[in-house]
Amino acid sequence: MKTKQFAKELYRNLPTKIVNQLSYTEHFIVNKIEEDNWFEDIANYIDYNNHSFGHPGIGQHVFENALVHWLKGRQMQGMTETKRDKLLGLFKDNKKDGADMQRYTDINLLVDIYNRWLKTFPFELTAFSNLRAHFDKTVPILSGRTVYNPYLGTAKARIASQDELLAYLVEVTKKVLGYIDSTKLIEKGTVSDIRGRQIEVVNESHRIRQNELLVTYNNGESQYVQIIKKWLQNEKSYFKELALLLTEQTIVHQRPVSTISVEEISTHENAFWKGIPIAIAAEHFMVLTRRKSKNGRPYLTETQFSLFLQKAFLNHTYIPKQTLNFATGEKGFIIKRFYEFYELAVTQYNDVNRKLKYIKLVTDCFDNWDQKGVESYFKPNKTKQNW
């Protein structure tokens, strides 16, 4: 079998090409060295020249060696030692890219590593389920920013190494897990099914432990696996304690809620402000049962009134909030009665002037008021209508 011979005649003009391109490049550097984007522009132009030698780059090493020699010895306006070293570093990077090509593993291996992370991360948790589609479409195998070369008309980015990809996956694991603060979700009411959340976390913890038995993780991958395991364990502990507290609270809430007569309630000390007899408070608010709203119904039924007195003045916190009846345009009129009770307490019973305490008398007992809404009406002469 005959060996294909090197066609020397195809490269007859190579020496002239090297000399010309070296001259063009030197001229280019002299003209660009003082511009703001000097480095990127010169690097792109050198890359453009290197590409012109083909693959493999026949004569490229001669061009580069000659240019390095020129850069080391040439003095020119604007060429500082810092700039010179940075330009010379371009050629070191070129050699490194060729010598260390084994370090930059093939794309299929990187994709396998990323897919293992996708299968490991707890996307089955409701809190993360909407993120799965985003990460399915993203394979972070490029390192650094994409650079456009106007002379070649192409863009390029370096393929990440295994170590770089694994470092990225460790950081993104921490970042995504950090998005979820279960304590705040509970406070906002975003997580209402505590039992369901517990089951999700237990299932994911079990799946991660099974994966450790059945899947071979390298040292870098084990870092994010351990982070996920610890995070899930923290979630399990938190929801276990929370479920216990809620169970105890449920037991308290299951105490029978009964209607007690106003007379019996009035025999107790006022837990809201002991300086005012409950009988006085009851007399003040009794009008809410006697007068009717514009919608034809009383503001509070007698049963609701009894429960209101118990919750507000006996501190029976297990009694749930009630809905105060009123029609459109009656908010100011309703709150006026509570403001008058505040004035009564301060002026006649020497209570400290703590307006917020009396605002919360509304918001703690009724579910159709919030603090901001009460505050806007909790002022003298806010409405002309009188009780």
SVG drawing of the C-alpha trace seen along z (x, -y; Angstrom):
<svg xmlns="http://www.w3.org/2000/svg" viewBox="-83 -65 98 67">
<polyline fill="none" stroke="black" stroke-width="0.4" points="0.0,0.0 1.5,-3.3 1.8,-6.1 0.4,-9.4 3.3,-11.8 3.6,-15.4 2.7,-17.8 5.6,-20.2 4.6,-22.3 1.4,-23.4 3.5,-25.2 6.0,-26.9 4.7,-30.4 4.6,-29.6 7.8,-31.6 6.4,-34.7 3.0,-34.2 4.7,-34.0 6.8,-37.1 3.8,-39.1 1.5,-38.1 4.2,-38.8 4.6,-42.3 0.8,-42.9 0.5,-41.7 3.4,-43.9 1.8,-46.9 -1.6,-46.1 -0.2,-45.9 1.6,-49.2 -1.6,-50.9 -3.9,-49.3 -1.7,-49.1 -3.0,-52.5 -6.7,-51.9 -9.1,-51.0 -9.9,-47.5 -6.3,-46.9 -5.9,-43.4 -9.1,-41.9 -8.6,-43.4 -5.0,-42.2 -5.8,-38.7 -8.6,-38.4 -6.3,-39.5 -3.5,-37.0 -6.1,-34.3 -7.3,-35.2 -3.7,-34.8 -3.3,-31.5 -6.4,-30.1 -5.1,-31.0 -2.4,-28.4 -5.1,-25.7 -5.4,-22.5 -2.9,-21.4 -1.3,-24.8 1.6,-24.3 4.0,-27.2 2.0,-28.6 4.7,-27.8 7.3,-29.8 4.9,-32.7 4.2,-32.6 7.9,-32.2 8.9,-35.2 6.1,-37.3 7.1,-36.4 10.7,-37.3 9.5,-40.7 7.3,-41.4 10.1,-40.7 12.5,-43.1 10.4,-45.8 10.0,-49.2 7.1,-51.3 4.8,-54.0 2.1,-52.7 3.8,-49.3 4.2,-48.9 5.7,-45.8 2.3,-44.8 0.8,-44.9 3.8,-43.1 3.5,-40.2 -0.2,-40.0 0.3,-39.6 3.1,-37.0 0.7,-35.1 -1.5,-34.5 1.2,-32.2 1.6,-30.4 -2.2,-29.8 -2.1,-28.4 0.6,-25.9 -1.3,-25.0 -4.5,-24.4 -2.7,-21.9 -0.6,-20.2 -3.5,-19.9 -6.2,-18.8 -6.7,-15.7 -7.7,-17.8 -10.7,-19.1 -12.7,-16.0 -15.0,-15.2 -18.5,-16.7 -20.3,-13.3 -18.5,-12.9 -19.5,-16.4 -23.1,-15.7 -23.1,-12.5 -21.9,-14.4 -24.6,-17.0 -27.3,-14.4 -26.3,-12.6 -26.7,-15.9 -30.2,-16.4 -31.2,-12.9 -29.8,-13.6 -31.1,-17.1 -34.5,-16.9 -36.6,-18.4 -39.5,-16.1 -40.1,-18.5 -42.9,-20.9 -40.8,-23.9 -38.3,-23.0 -40.6,-21.3 -41.0,-24.4 -37.2,-24.7 -36.7,-21.3 -37.6,-22.5 -35.1,-25.3 -32.2,-23.0 -33.3,-20.4 -32.7,-22.9 -29.3,-24.1 -26.1,-22.1 -23.3,-24.3 -20.3,-22.8 -18.9,-26.1 -16.4,-28.0 -16.2,-31.8 -17.9,-34.1 -18.4,-33.6 -16.0,-35.8 -16.8,-37.1 -13.9,-37.5 -14.8,-40.1 -11.9,-39.1 -13.0,-35.5 -16.7,-36.2 -17.0,-33.5 -17.7,-33.2 -16.0,-30.8 -16.0,-29.6 -13.8,-27.1 -15.2,-23.8 -15.2,-23.4 -13.1,-20.8 -14.6,-18.2 -13.3,-20.1 -14.9,-23.3 -18.2,-21.7 -18.3,-20.0 -17.4,-23.2 -20.3,-24.9 -22.7,-22.1 -21.7,-22.4 -22.3,-26.2 -25.6,-25.9 -26.7,-23.3 -26.1,-25.6 -27.7,-28.5 -30.9,-26.7 -31.3,-25.1 -30.8,-28.6 -33.8,-29.9 -36.1,-27.9 -36.5,-29.3 -39.2,-27.0 -39.7,-29.2 -40.7,-32.2 -42.9,-30.0 -44.7,-28.8 -45.1,-32.4 -46.6,-33.5 -48.9,-30.5 -47.3,-29.2 -46.8,-25.8 -50.1,-24.7 -49.9,-20.9 -47.2,-20.2 -47.8,-16.4 -47.5,-16.4 -44.2,-18.4 -42.9,-15.9 -43.6,-13.0 -41.9,-14.7 -38.7,-15.3 -38.7,-11.8 -39.1,-10.3 -36.3,-12.5 -34.0,-11.6 -34.6,-7.9 -34.0,-8.3 -30.6,-10.1 -29.5,-7.3 -30.5,-4.7 -28.5,-6.6 -25.4,-6.5 -25.7,-2.7 -26.5,-2.3 -24.8,-5.2 -21.0,-5.7 -20.2,-9.3 -16.7,-10.7 -15.2,-12.9 -16.4,-16.1 -19.9,-14.8 -20.0,-13.6 -19.7,-17.2 -23.1,-18.2 -24.6,-14.9 -23.5,-15.6 -24.9,-19.1 -28.3,-17.8 -28.4,-15.1 -27.6,-17.7 -30.2,-20.1 -32.9,-17.4 -32.0,-16.3 -32.5,-19.8 -35.8,-20.0 -36.9,-16.7 -36.0,-17.9 -37.7,-21.3 -41.0,-19.8 -41.0,-17.1 -40.8,-19.8 -43.3,-21.9 -45.8,-19.1 -45.4,-18.3 -46.1,-21.9 -49.1,-22.1 -50.5,-18.8 -50.3,-20.3 -51.9,-23.5 -54.7,-21.5 -55.4,-19.8 -55.7,-23.2 -58.0,-24.4 -60.2,-21.4 -61.3,-22.7 -65.1,-23.2 -66.0,-26.7 -69.2,-27.6 -71.4,-30.6 -71.1,-32.1 -73.5,-34.7 -72.3,-38.3 -73.1,-38.3 -70.8,-35.3 -68.0,-36.8 -68.3,-40.1 -67.4,-38.3 -63.8,-37.7 -60.9,-40.2 -60.3,-41.9 -57.2,-40.3 -57.0,-42.9 -56.7,-45.9 -57.5,-45.1 -58.3,-48.7 -61.6,-48.5 -64.3,-46.1 -65.4,-43.7 -69.0,-44.8 -68.1,-48.3 -66.5,-46.9 -69.5,-44.6 -71.9,-47.6 -69.8,-49.6 -69.8,-46.9 -73.3,-45.5 -74.6,-48.0 -73.0,-45.8 -75.7,-43.2 -78.6,-45.7 -78.1,-47.9 -78.3,-46.5 -76.1,-47.0 -77.5,-48.5 -77.7,-44.9 -80.4,-44.2 -78.4,-42.0 -76.8,-42.9 -73.1,-43.6 -72.6,-40.7 -75.0,-38.0 -75.4,-37.3 -73.3,-34.2 -70.6,-36.1 -70.7,-38.8 -70.1,-36.3 -67.2,-34.7 -65.8,-38.2 -65.8,-39.1 -64.2,-35.8 -61.4,-36.1 -60.8,-39.8 -61.1,-40.2 -60.7,-36.7 -57.7,-35.9 -59.3,-32.7 -57.0,-32.6 -58.2,-29.2 -61.4,-30.8 -61.1,-31.4 -61.5,-34.8 -64.9,-35.7 -66.3,-37.8 -67.7,-41.2 -70.8,-41.9 -71.0,-45.3 -72.1,-46.8 -70.3,-49.0 -69.6,-52.4 -69.8,-51.3 -66.1,-50.6 -65.5,-54.0 -68.7,-53.7 -67.6,-50.2 -64.1,-51.4 -65.5,-54.5 -66.9,-52.3 -63.6,-50.7 -61.8,-54.1 -64.4,-55.4 -63.5,-52.4 -59.8,-53.5 -60.7,-57.0 -62.8,-55.7 -59.9,-53.6 -57.3,-56.4 -59.4,-59.3 -61.5,-57.6 -59.6,-54.5 -56.0,-55.8 -54.8,-53.2 -51.5,-54.1 -51.9,-55.8 -51.1,-52.7 -53.2,-53.0 -51.8,-49.9 -53.1,-47.7 -56.7,-48.8 -56.2,-48.5 -55.2,-44.8 -58.4,-44.4 -60.1,-44.4 -57.5,-42.5 -57.0,-39.8 -60.7,-39.1 -62.0,-39.5 -60.8,-38.0 -62.0,-40.6 -59.8,-43.4 -56.1,-44.1 -54.0,-46.6 -53.6,-49.0 -57.3,-49.0 -58.1,-49.7 -55.5,-52.4 -56.9,-54.5 -60.2,-54.9 -58.8,-54.8 -59.0,-58.6 -61.3,-61.1 -64.1,-62.5 -63.4,-60.2 -67.1,-59.7 -70.1,-61.9 -72.5,-59.1 -72.8,-58.4 -73.6,-55.3"/>
</svg>
